[in-house]
Amino acid sequence: MAQRFYYLSIKFEDRLPKSTVKFAKEICDAYTKMAKKMELSLNSEELLDEILK
């Protein structure tokens, strides 16, 4: 969900305040770091499913 928020904030960057885009990036970075700490990962099939949503 954090990645989706970041994606949408980049997509509509010209319509959103810069603080919103910055906040979205910080949230995405935080969740990515937590996932790396927890050693969470997706296999190829799961990754394709996420990309093609």
Summary of the structure (lengths in Angstrom):
residues: 53
radius of gyration: 12.9
end to end distance: 12.4
largest distance: 36.0
contacts: 105
relative contact order: 0.13
helix: 72%
strand: 0%
